[in-house]
Amino acid sequence: MCPDRDSNSSPHVQSEVRQKLAVEMICPYEPGKPIREVQRELGLQRIVKLASNENPLGPSPRVIDTLNRDPLELHTYPDYDGWYLRQAIARKLGTPMESIVVGAGSSDLMRLIADVYLDPGTEALVSDICFPVYANAARIEGAKVVTVPLDDELRYDLERMHDALTDRTRVVFLASPNNPTGLEISGGELNAFMEELPPQVLCVLDLAYHEYTDPERRVNPLELLQRHANLVLLHTFSKVYGLAGLRVGYAVAAEDVSAALSRVRIPFTTSTPAQVAGLVALEDTEHTEKSVTLNDAMRRRLARDLGALGLRTYPSGANFVLTDAGVDADAVFVRMLRRGVIVRPMRDPRLNTCLRITTGTEEQLDLAIGALGEVLAECKSPTPSGRGSG
Ligand SMILES: Cc1ncc(COP(=O)(O)O)c(C=O)c1O
């Protein structure tokens, strides 16, 4: 049972300790209430969560089995820098182990990159619509965040990003596929961008959803890294490996970059269960293939069903689809929540009628599409005063 967080709590007290100015610049993550709490409050039988791009199949059964059987020596500290996990990743990628750094999710590695390369007087370049941790990681270091708008089709405008570089730019954050658009950067575009990027500027290529992209069109990130030492690749175990709850991800980079990231790492951030789970998950290619196959099918279905509701969808290479509901996204979110379906409403002014929906399973999509159809009808039907309610 979830304890009521507010009961028996003592009143908040205020300290007078001055915080870094940068803290005020941070846009905090809005986590929402725990699902069980929402379910209890709304009296719902079940909730389908399609808001955080998790793997609906969960982790590999081999991971569950290992974690259940292995005592894991939880009273001892984890392996300091994930030796065996790094070794397994290095073997799989065919790179030296020294090029790999593990972290508590790839978000942790984004903070490490900012720690190493950004300080006041430097700049980080991001697109206006992207994963918010990039900008927050830069801001907390006191760096200036320069945003470059995605183009009208929500694709990266890499030429414009290039034009926005200054001699203060240290880091550029890119994601392929991007979140929340789902759109990929083509190999050709990335190659051209890296060719033009000054070697003193680090490009962080976030590949959180890389495994879901079509292998035919997919960029070969390791090949790119071979040619450009100012590139860092970020991978996560939170998506296709289904281990979001354990917090584990890794960076692949040139040796000086990975050595610097390791140097500023807080020791032992990646727990023993996370390291062991990552290791086993990497080996179970059958499970990742099954996850990708399910995602391909559900992504096609989701795009088709949204199209049938008359909504525009953006072509996605990830495990979610961005769609334009044509009415206020927050209003749709609230009404879908009451029907037990959680999707992600976009808050960006350019996207405030858009929802990001994780692909899920057939059963989850039956409920989500059913609920969305009802909600859209409700939002578009005239209220007694004659005005739409969306
Ligand atoms: C583009 C992108 N990068 C990174 C992450 C974070 O991954 P992790 O769980 O490894 O911190 C996410 C999570 O949603 C994401 O969408």
The ligand as an ORCA input file, in Angstrom:
! r2SCAN-3c Opt
* xyz 0 1
  C      16.319     11.226    -25.508
  C      16.492     10.604    -24.157
  N      17.719     10.475    -23.665
  C      17.931      9.939    -22.458
  C      16.892      9.518    -21.674
  C      17.145      9.080    -20.254
  O      17.543      7.850    -20.120
  P      18.042      7.308    -18.728
  O      16.887      6.592    -18.137
  O      19.159      6.403    -19.148
  O      18.538      8.425    -17.869
  C      15.593      9.613    -22.141
  C      14.479      9.147    -21.300
  O      13.341      9.246    -21.573
  C      15.385     10.185    -23.415
  O      14.158     10.327    -23.899
*
